[in-house]
Amino acid sequence: MDSSPTWWILGAGALGRLFAARLTTTLSLHLIGRRAADSPLRYHAPSDATHEVDVARTTLATQALHTHARPALVVLATKSHATLSAVEELAAHVAPQTPLLSLQNGFSIQPRLTETWAGPVLCASTTEGAYVEGDAGVVHAGTGTTWVGDIHNAWPTLARDSVYWLNQAGFSAHHDAAIVQRLWHKLAINAAINPLVARYRIRNGQLRDQPFRRMVDTIIDEIGPLLEGESITPPLAGWHTLIWEVIAATANNRASMLQDVLAGRPTEREAILGPLLVAAKRQRRTAPTLEALYHDTPS
């Protein structure tokens, strides 16, 4: 294993900043966004302490001028709907076989990347919670677990190497040979949380109050049979327990879709709810709650 590999993180939103702030302490890292910056990142830790972290914040155009710093891996921290165009731009600046690590929500972009990218494509499912604070800040709103694997379990050694560096940076990370199951579980969590908090502009924990609690339970009741129809094994404690535990653990978090709404950005409605509606159509099931949720969720 390389003693100090170079990683790029493409996308300087909440997760991109969070991963950059932690990983820059253990490896050579470049956070690539739309604008370069010399100022440090302000990392607001779960302990409520704030640290200034020196992170190389740059752009793809700037990176193109420094051919000595080719990445051993690129973490994709862009929104799902922006990922394909970002990867097309990235392709001009890295070797074709460069491994990618996808942090995207949903389960639509991961298969497409796996089919079209020449190199290995790892997928991550994470329950880490974060939101941006100003131009250079990130609030680590909730610690969680990150699972890494690839759709066909073709790159287990690469996945374990990635997990090693994530753990070195202080994350709780594990290899998962059945990452597809994990990604669908994360999709269920996102579908039950993100659209409601985005529509009503509330924090995750407020879903425990009425009338939102009843709404969440209704959504879960519809999601569970759909996922089982896709051969996704339900969690041991059941779908309701899984999702309510995440809501409790991220009670103070502003979910990513809410952050997008507040910032006037496009949301990941299609990535999060689209696969469920496609599954319903494939299975010839009615999904009235999810249909209404899709139409009521800002796009």
TILOSE-552328 format. One record per atom (N, C-alpha, C, O): x, y, z. Coordinates in steps of 0.02 Angstrom, whole numbers, plus 50000, padded with zeros to 5 digits. Example, Ala and Ser with C-alpha at 12.3 -4.5 7.8 and 13.67 -1.06 7.14 Angstrom:
<atoms>
506604971650390 506154977550390 506604983550390 507124983450423 506424988850354 506844994750357 506455000250394 506705005750402 
</atoms>
This chain:
<atoms>
500424994050000 500005000050000 500445006250000 500925006650038 500285011149958 500645017449956 500625020650025 500095021250056 501225022850049 501255025650116 500905032450121 500685034450175 500865035950065 500525042450066 500235043949998 500515047949960 499675040849980 499395041849913 499095048749905 498955052249955 498995050649844 498655056949828 497935055449808 497815051549763 497465058649842 496755058049825 496505064849803 496715070049830 496045064849756 495665070849740 494955069849764 494685064349761 494645075149788 493935075149803 493605080049755 493745086049757 493165077549712 492835081749662 492155083649689 491705079549694 492085090149705 491465092549734 491585095349803 491775091649849 491475101949812 491635105249875 491015107049915 490985112249948 490505102649912 489915103549953 490035100750023 490605100050044 489495099050057 489555096950127 489975090650136 490455090650175 489805085350099 490205079150107 490915080050081 491385077450111 490995083650025 491665084849999 492105088350050 492685086450060 491835093550082 492215097150132 492355092850193 492905092950221 491845089050214 491945084750273 492495079650261 492955079050302 492465076050205 492965071050191 493655074350182 494165071450203 493675080150151 494315083650141 494615085650208 495215084750219 494205088450252 494465090850317 494765085150358 495255086250394 494485079250352 494735073550391 495315070050354 495825068450385 495245068950290 495735064950253 496395068750242 496925065550235 496375075350242 496985079050229 497495078150285 498085079850277 497275075450342 497735074250398 498135067750389 498615066550425 497935063550340 498255057050333 498555055650264 498965051150257 498355059550214 498625058450147 498655064950109 498415070150133 498955064750051 499005070650008 498335071549973 498105067149937 498015077349983 497325078049961 497215084849927 497485089949948 496795084749875 496595090849841 495835090949836 495535086249811 495535096249862 494805097249858 494665101549797 494865107349793 494315098649749 494215101949684 493495104349679 493025100449681 493415110849672 492755113949665 492745118649606 493165118349561 492245123049607 492185127849552 492685133549558 492885136649509 492895134949621 493355140549632 493935138149676 493845134149722 494525140749662 495105139349705 495085144149765 494775149449761 495405142149819 495425146449879 496055144949919 496295139349921 496325150249950 496925149449990 496765148750064 497175146350103 496165150850084 495995150750155 495875143550178 495665139350138 495995142150243 495865135350268 495125133850274 494715138450275 494965127450277 494275125350292 494155126050367 494595124650408 493555128150385 493345128250456 492935122050468 492375121350443 493215117550508 492875111250523 492565111750593 492915112250643 491905111450595 491525111650658 491385104450677 490955101150648 491745101950728 491725094950747 491085093350787 490775097850814 490905086950790 490335084950831 490405086950904 489905087750939 491025087750928 491145089750997 490995097151008 491025099551065 490825100750955 490675107950954 491295112150949 491255118350947 491885108950947 492505112750936 492575114450862 492335110650819 492895120050848 493015122050779 493755122250765 494145124950805 493965119350709 494675119050691 494765121850621 494345120950577 495315125350611 495505127450544 495965122150515 496475120450545 495785119750456 496155114150425 496425116550358 496055118850315 497075115850349 497385117650285 497235112250233 497495106650238 496835113950184 496655109350131 496805112750064 496635118650055 497115109250019 497245111949953 496585112349914 496325107249891 496305118349908 495675119349873 495815122349805 496095127749799 495625118749753 495845120549686 495295118949635 494735117349654 495455119449571 494995117949517 495315112949470 495925111949472 494925109849427 495205105149379 495685108749331 496195105949312 495525114949313 495965118649268 496645119849300 497165119349267 496645121349364 497285122349400 497665115749406 498275115549397 497295110249422 497625103749429 497955101649365 498465098149366 497675103649308 497955101649243 498665104349234 499045101649194 498835109649270 499495112649264 500025108949305 500625110349298 499805104249347 500265100849393 500235093249380 499905089549416 500585091149328 500545084149306 500885079349355 500815073249349 501265082049404 501615077649451 501145075049505 501335070549543 500545077749510 500105075949565 499485072149541 498925073749560 499595067049499 499025063049476 498745059049534 499125056549575 498095058349538 497795054949596 497815047349591 497765044449537 497885044249650 497805036949654 497075035149657 496885029449641 496645039949676 495925038749681 495585045549680 495835050349708 494985045749649 494585051849649 493925050449684 493545045949664 493785054249737 493145053749773 492655058349738 492785064349731 492085055649716 491575059649684 491075061949736 490675057949762 491095068349753 490655071149804 490175076249773 489915080549808 490055075649709 489575080049675 488865077349686 488775071749708 488365081549672 487675079349673 487555074249617 487905074449566 487075069849626 486965064449577 486845067149507 487115064549459 486425072449503 486255075049436 486845078549402 486815079749342 487365080249440 487935083749411 488535079149400 489055081349376 488465072749418 489045068349420 489305066549351 489905066749339 488865064649305 489095062549239 489475068149203 489995066849174 489225074249206 489575079749173 490235081149208 490735082849176 490255080449275 490875081549312 491395076249294 491985077849287 491165070049286 491625064649268 491885065449197 492465063949183 491465067849152 491685069149084 492255074349084 492745073549048 492175079549125 492705084549130 493325081649163 493885083149143 493215077649215 493775074549250 494195070249204 494805069949211 493875066749157 494215061849114 494795064949076 495265061349058 494765071449063 495305074649026 495925075949069 496445077949043 495875074649135 496415076549180 496705070749220 497175071749258 496435064749211 496695058949249 496795053149200 496515053049145 497185048149222 497275042149183 496615038349177 496215038449224 496485035049121 495845031549112 495695026349165 495105025049180 496205023249193 496105017849243 496075020449315 496075016449361 496055027049324 496035029849391 495405027449428 494855028249402 495475024649488 494875022549525 494455028449548 494715033749565 493795027449547 493315032249573 492975029449635 492875023449640 492805033849682 492415031949740 491795036449741 491845042449755 491215033549727 490595037249721 490255038049789 490125033049823 490105044249808 489735045649870 489005047449855 488645049749900 488795046549793 488145049049773 487565045449807 487605039549823 487015049149816 486395046249842 486045042249787 486205042749728 485565038249809 485145034449762 485505028349735 486035026349759 485195025449684 485505019749650 485345020149576 484975016049549 485635025149544 485565025949472 486225027749440 486415025149388 486595032449472 487225034649443 487765029249452 488215028749409 487745025349505 488265020349518 488305015049463 488855013649438 487745012049441 487785007349385 488025010549320 488395007349282 487825016649308 488045020049246 488785021349246 489115020349195 489055023549303 489775024549308 490155017949300 490665017649266 489895012649331 490215006049327 490255003649255 490745000549235 489745005149216 489725002949147 490165007149101 490435004549052 490235013549116 490555018149068 491265020149085 491645021949040 491465019849149 492135021949168 492625016149158 492475010449177 493195017449128 493665012149111 493985009049173 494155003049173 494075012949225 494405010449285 493905007949337 493305007749324 494165005849395 493725003349447 493255008849474 493455014649479 492645006949490 492175011549521 491945008549587 491585003549589 492165011649641 491935009849708 491325014049726 491245019649702 490895011249768 490295014849791 490325015049867 490525010249900 490115020649894 490085021349967 489375023049989 489025026849956 489185020150044 488575021950079 488775024550147 489065020950187 488605030850160 488825033850223 488245036950261 487785039750230 488265036450326 487765039850368 488085045750405 487795048350453 488675047950382 488955054050409 488505059950390 488265060350333 488395064450437 487975070250423 488385076650424 488785077750469 488275080950374 488645087250371 488255092350332 487835090750290 488395098750347 488125104050306 488625109750302 489035110650347 488595113550247 489085118850236 488905124850280 488335125950298 489425128750296 489345134750335 489775140150303 490385140350314 489465144450264 489835149650229 490245146850172 490135141250148 490735150850149 491135148950092 491675143850108 491935140550063 491845143050172 492415138750189 492285134450250 492755131850280 491655133750271 491515130050332 491115123750319 490735123350271 491195118850364 490785112850362 490645110750434 491095110450476 490015109350447 489795107050513 489695099550510 489285097050471 490065095950551 489995088650555 489425087250603 489515086550664 488815086850575 488205086950615 488045080150647 487655079950695 488335074850622 488195068250651 488695063150626 488795062450566 489005059550672 489475054350652 489085048050633 488545046750660 489365044250587 489025038150564 489525032950542 490085032650566 489305028950495 489715023450470 489735023850394 489235025450362 490305022350364 490385022350292 490575015350268 491045012250293 490195012850220 490305006250192 490545007050120 490265011050082 491045003250100 491345003950034 491384997149999 491564992150030 491204996949937 491254990949896 491144992749823 491144998649806 491064987749780 490884989249711 490324984549690 490234979249719 489964986549640 489344983249622 489434975749609 489014971749628 489984973949576 490104966949558 490604963449605 490804957849593 490804966849658 491304964249705 491944962049668 492224956849683 492144966249619 492734964649578 493374967749606 493924965849584 493314972549653 493894976249677 493934976249753 493974981549783 493924970349785 493914970249858 494544973149890 494514976449942 495134971949859 495754974549888 495764982149885 495954985349933 495554984949829 495524992249822 495034995149873 495165000349903 494464991749881 493964994149930 494254994050000 494164998850038 494604988750018 494904988350085 495454993550095 495524996250149 495834994950042 496345000250047 496015006950060 496255010850101 495475008350026 495105014650035 494835015050106 494875020250139 494565009550130 494305009250198 494855010650249 494755014050299 495445007950235 496015009150280 496145016650289 496225018950345 496165020450233 496315027450237 495745031350270 495865036350305 495135029250258 494565032550292 494605031550368 494485036150406 494775025450388 494855024250460 495435028050490 495405030450546 495985028550452 496555032450476 496365039750488 496655043150531 495875042150450 495655049150456 495135050050511 494895055650523 494945044650545 494485045250600 493775043350585 493335043750628 493635041250523 492975038850506 492895031650530 493385028150542 492275029550537 492125022450549 491935019450481 491375020550457 492385015750451 492295013350382 492405005750378 492815003050415 492045002550334 492074995250326 491994993450252 491664997050214 492294987850233 492174985050167 491514981150168 491374977650216 491124981650114 490504977950108 490494974650040 490444977949988 490534968050040 490524964249976 489834964449943 489774962849884 489324966349981 488644966849954 488414974149957 487884975649985 488804978649927 488664985749933 488004987649901 487704992649921 487764983949851 487124985549820 486564985349871 486134989749871 486574980449915 486074980049968 486124986350012 485614989350029 486734988250029 486834994050072 486595000450039 486305004750072 486715001149974 486505007149938 485745007749936 485475013249943 485405002149928 484665002249928 484415003949998 483915007450005 484745001550050 484555003250118 484615010850129 484185014050158 485175013650104 485285020850111 484755024650071 484515029850093 484575022050013 484065025349973 483395025550011 483045030550010 483225020050045 482615019850085 482635025150139 482135028650151 483205025850172 483275030950225 483185037850196 482815041950223 483525039250140 483475045850109 482775047350086 482535053050093 482435042350058 481755043550032 481265045150088 480795048950078 481375042250147 480925043450203 481065050050238 480635052750273 481675052750229 481875058750266 481905064950221 481585069950235 482305064550167 482475070550129 481875074350100 481835080350110 481425071050064 480875074850034 480445078650085 480245084250073 480305075550142 479885078850192 480245084750224 479945090150231 480885083950242 481225089550274 481345095250224 481365101050244 481425093550160 481505098750110 480855102550099 480855108650093 480305098850096 479665102150084 479455106650142 479215112250131 479555104150204 479325107950262 479875111950296 479745115550345 480485111450270 481055115450294 481165114450369 481175119250408 481255108250387 481365106450457 481995102250462 482255099750413 482255101650523 482825097250535 482585090050543 481995088850555 483035085350535 482845078250536 482465076350599 481965072750596 482685078850656 482375076950719 481645078950725 481275075850763 481445084050689 480745086350692 480265081450659 479655081950668 480535076750622 480105071550593 479795067150647 479305063750634 480065067350707 479795063250762 479145066250789 478785063050827 479005072450770 478395075850794 477825074750745 477935073350686 477215075350769 476635075050725 476565081850690 476725087050719 476325081950627 476055076150589 476585072350550 476415067650513 477225074250557 477745071350515 477875064050531 478025060150486 477815062150595 477935055150614 477485050450574 477715045350549 476855052150569 476385048050532 476565047750458 476515042450427 476785053350430 476995053550360 477585048750347 477585045050299 478075049050392 478665044750384 478465037450386 478675033450344 478045035550434 477835028550439 477465026250377 477545020550355 477065030550348 476695028850287 477175027650229 477095023050189 477685031950224 478185031150171 478555024550180 478665020850131 478755023050241 479125016850254 478695010750236 478945005950207 478055010950253 477605005450237 477575004050162 477474998350141 477675009250122 477655008350049 478335006250021 478365002349974 478875008850051 479545007250027 479735000050039 480014996749995 479574997350098 479804990650118 479624985350067 480074981750044 478984984550048 478814979449998 479144980449930 479304975649896 479244986849911 479574988249847 480294985649847 480504982449799 480654986949900 481344984749903 481394977149907 481834974149877 480954974149944 480964966849948 480784963849880 481004958349863 480374967449841 480234965249772 480824965749726 480844962649673 481334969749747 481964970349709 482494965649738 483084966349722 482284960949780 482734956049812 483224959349860 483784956849870 483014964849890 483414968149941 483214965450009 482624965950028 483684962650045 483544959750110 483394965250161 483794969950167 482844964850196 482694970050245 483174969750304 483454964450318 483274975350339 483704975150399 483414970550451 482804969450454 483844967750493 483624962850543 483074965650588 482604962150606 483134972050606 482644975050651 482044977850614 481574980250646 482054977550547 481494980150508 481634987150482 482054990750508 481254989050430 481344995550398 481195001250445 481565006250447 480655000750484 480475006250529 481025007550580 481205013350592 481285002250610 481815003250660 482435006350630 482725010950659 482645004050571 483235006750537 483155014250526 483595018150544 482595016250498 482515023250478 482415027750539 482685033350540 482045025550589 481955029750648 482605030350688 482725035450720 483025025150686 483675025750719 484115030950685 484465034750719 484095031250618 484485036250582 484215043250597 484595047950606 483555043950599 483265050450614 483485052850683 483645058650692 483495048250732 483725050050799 484455051950800 484655056750833 484865048250762 485595049450762 485775055850726 486295058750739 485345058150680 485485064250641 484975069650656 484825073850613 484715069650717 484155074150735 484315081450721 483865085250702 484935083550730 485105090550722 485335092150651 485525097850636 485325087250607 485595088150540 485095091550494 484485090450499 485365095650449 484965098250394 485125093850334 485665094150305 484645089650315 484755084750262 484965088150198 484825094050187 485315084450155 485605087350094 485075090550050 485215095750019 484485087550046 483975090450003 483715097050031 483545101549993 483675097650097 483485103950128 484015109250114 483855115050099 484655107350119 485195112050103 485125114650032 485235120650019 484955110249986 484875112249916 484295117149908 484355122149873 483735115749941 483145120149936 483315127049964 483155132149934 483635127250022 483805133550054 484295137650012 484295143750013 484725134149974 485225137549933 484965138949862 485325141849822 484355136749847 484075137849780 484385133449727 484395135249668 484655127649747 484965123049700 484475117549680 483985116349716 484585114149624 484185108249607 484265102849661 484805102249691 483755099049673 483785093749723 483925087049690 483925086449629 484035082049732 484145075149708 483495071049709 483505065049722 482955074349696 482305070949695 482315064849649 482075059549667 482595065749590 482595060349541 483025054449565 482835048749557 483605055949593 484055050649615 483775046749674 483895040749680 483415050149718 483175046949779 482495043549769 482405037949792 482035046949736 481365044149728 481275040449662 480865035949656 481665042549611 481585039449545 481675031949544 481245028549515 482205029149575 482285021749574 481705018049606 481535012549585 481395020949657 480835017649689 480225017549643 479865012549641 480105023049607 479535023249561 479655018549501 479185015449477 480275018049479 480445013249425 480325006149450 480055002049413 480525004749512 480414998049540 479664996549545 479454990949530 479275001449566 478545000449571 478254998849502 477824994449497 478475002349451 478225001049384 478434994049360 478034990449331 479054992249374 479314985749353 478934980149388 478794974849358 478764981249451 478404976149490 477644976549482 477284972449510 477414981549445 476694982649435 476334983549501 475794980849513 476654987549544 476354989349608 476134996649606 476425000649571 475624998149644 475445005149652 475865008049709 476015004649758 476045014449702 476445017849753 476185024949760 476545029649746 475575025749783 475265032349785 475625037349830 475665043249814 475895034949887 476245039449933 476885041949901 477045047949905 477265037549869 477885039549837 477755043949776 478125048549763 477225042449739 477035046649681 476885053749705 477135058549675 476485054349758 476315060949784 476935064449811 477025070449801 477365060649845 477975063449872 478425066249817 478725071549824 478475062449762 478875064649705 478625071249678 479015075849665 477975071749669 477695077849639 477715083749688 477735089449666 477705082449753 477715087749803 478405090049821 478495095249854 478915086249801 479605087749820 479905092749770 479845091649709 480225098049793 480545102749747 481055099149704 481415094749727 481085101049641 481555097849595 482185102249586 482635100349548 
</atoms>
